[in-house]
Amino acid sequence: MNAKRNELAAGEAQDVDTLMKGIGDRARAAAKTLANAFTEAKNAALRAAAAALREREADILAANAEDIAGMVAGGSTKALIDRGMLDHARVEAIAKSLEDIVALPDPVGSVIAEWDRPNGLHIERVRTPIGVIGIIFESRPNVTADAGALALKAGNAVILRCGSDTFRSSAAIHRCLVDGLRAAGLPEDSIQLVPTRDRAAVGAMLGGLGGTIDVIVPRGGKSLIARVQSEARVPVFAHLEGVCHVYVHAAADLMMAKKIVVNAKMRRTSICGAAETLLVDKACASSHLAPLVEALQQAGCTIHGDAATQAAAKGVVPATEDDWYKEYLDANIAVGVVDGLDEAIRHVSAYGSHHTDAIVTDDTKAAERFMNEVDSAIVLHNASTQFGDGGEFGMGAEIGIATGKLHARGPVGLEQLTSFKYRVRGSGQTRP
Amino acid sequence: MNAKRNELAAGEAQDVDTLMKGIGDRARAAAKTLANAFTEAKNAALRAAAAALREREADILAANAEDIAGMVAGGSTKALIDRGMLDHARVEAIAKSLEDIVALPDPVGSVIAEWDRPNGLHIERVRTPIGVIGIIFESRPNVTADAGALALKAGNAVILRCGSDTFRSSAAIHRCLVDGLRAAGLPEDSIQLVPTRDRAAVGAMLGGLGGTIDVIVPRGGKSLIARVQSEARVPVFAHLEGVCHVYVHAAADLMMAKKIVVNAKMRRTSICGAAETLLVDKACASSHLAPLVEALQQAGCTIHGDAATQAAAKGVVPATEDDWYKEYLDANIAVGVVDGLDEAIRHVSAYGSHHTDAIVTDDTKAAERFMNEVDSAIVLHNASTQFGDGGEFGMGAEIGIATGKLHARGPVGLEQLTSFKYRVRGSGQTRP
């Protein structure tokens, strides 16, 4: 059965809708079993999958070599090829990440809240799996294991749609996950990989497979996320971009501000929590603006500044209106002066993406106002925006950051991949 | 401005999309202000609205009389006319319900969880408003006030679309809400009523008004909910039906089972938490089935039974396959015998609507299995399904019951109308 499905991977013609419907039906059936699976069985599956990954490293690297050869021949960029490439260390990291998920507490069955009613009823709000999660991702093959394992640990069945470029690598990793499921006696359909590169499969997933997929989590570039957000007929946990701000308030300590700004922008420029705009309060601009700009420049950052910034430092590129909206994801930053806290909040609201925004100040009241009034998933006081991350929040593995307002907001970790229900215990109560 | 908008209510021709876009834009602007409104301002608005309702009772009843005359002329059913009718007691009840919402704690700003990280960061998960809520309802004019007030108290702007039959009544009540907002200095656009009966307005709301509406809550009959669920491009908090079960397990106390079954079915037959199917375990059928059926019959209920039930009692209508799926919402119930806990769970999963289901048993282990394995928003042990209600849960007012798995499940009260964000406090931390 599996062997037959794998053949489709080679690109055989088949009706994609029929294929996807079958995958959806099997996922739904697996989800029913998984919902009541013991923690130990889920952990055993993840441990066995980690072992299989180590055992089959040669197969995985061979599959990856074919993928990489295809990417080179197809003219992929160096950055994409690096993302898609696997080696011994990366395979080991994938196996290790499965073991890290084993170590996380199982959220299913945990009681979130409980209370008693005057009539003696005891009410519990308890975590349950969501059901079936669809994950659509691009070139990083490790997502196959990370996302699959996280969804599984939360008791969900998962349908993975990987990037075409690394299809063989994902399939090789996926086989290890299925081995793990089989070893643990869990349904093999708990983690399915869409066995075709046909893009119609993505459309079918976005349609929800007839009510089968409960939520979709896309991982990849902006064009993928945009497509998923605009076409999906099911809920999506995602963020389109991270236009993150650092606002240096009038009462900011300059040394702290420099440290935070340089870290927020330059520690890693390619992550969604990297700062993209620096706002400096007019009240401290004369003392703080030039040193902040120079610290960024010394760290190798190009400054796109407003008139005040251009006047304060050398080598500043004039900022256009577009710069305030821009997610550079590299060593560029927009820098502007704002006239007080209100204008800062207005700027962040108007140009930001409601992802992660920080204020640097010694004025607690100003910090509270900023944190309360900026409507972003994560707001920080005197800390780098690069902390906007599930691992840094102590949530363990995460599948991404969501900027939607319903169910999951901020880091999407194990708990965010669960739902809940109410368990009510009585002793014969009837309603008057 | 308001006067002009009210004129549209009289049915003037206008481009509905333009009208709705304006409503959406004003709601979004109001939501920004509301998000940071003080609890006292929101409460003052609700109190002033309650006062206005009492003061303008004559106007409201006059408007209602016109609506009712229209319904009578249009041949509405008695039940519909009763739902649409207002009198002194009902207006007073509406005013009182606003005051009840004043008494509920403001969820906005409450800290749901907080923890410290080893690096000294303090992380808080704090409730925030969702933004803009769309409410589409049918003939009960009181929903205008209840739903508007609940959404407002949670810091949201709300767009209300009322039933055509009671348009004048809703408009009269809405004017009191706007008076309250004005008196409290809150944006009048915080609670808007769609000023046209044109059904295209519903379509526009279901489309989300260009990303403006964050969630839609429909209140009404099954055809409305079905339309909303199938057409909405934004999240919906709703349940399509409440096919609720009582399963009388082998170890059930007969007296308790009779009390619970009769209450679950007959206390009020028209509510979504009313039982629609009784399952009796084969192991206790010889002692329990006939007395349960007879107790229901004595209470005036018609029994649609399987073969065993037909054999056990007189006057049982043979159940068809359709009966197991049916939400009667009146004095009818489907009754069948199941062979043990597993079959009971399978039956509830296959035929139920994942709303509210109960087990009656003295066997705690059986109860735990039922409550864990039945995937419904609310599962009860030894209590009536009619407790499936936000008020009975102690949540205060509710806007409905949701059976979806994301964000809101079970009763949708104040807390369920909020989102959250993360507030992170540091002392200059940068990420290594």
Interface residues (C-beta under 8 A of the other chain):
Chain A: K32 A35 N36 G109 W115 R117 L121 I123 T128 I130 G131 D214 V215 R233 P235 D253 M256 K259 I260 V262 N263 A264 R267 S349 A367 M371 N372 E373 D375 S376 A377 I378 V379 L380 H381 N382 A383 S384 Q386 F387 E392 F393 G394 K405 L406 H407 R409 G410 S419 F420 K421 Y422 R423 V424 R425 G426 S427 G428 Q429 T430 R431
Chain B: K32 A35 N36 G109 W115 R117 L121 I123 T128 I130 G131 D214 V215 R233 P235 D253 M256 K259 I260 V262 N263 A264 R267 S349 A367 M371 N372 E373 D375 S376 A377 I378 V379 L380 H381 N382 A383 S384 Q386 F387 E392 F393 G394 K405 L406 H407 R409 G410 S419 F420 K421 Y422 R423 V424 R425 G426 S427 G428 Q429 T430 R431
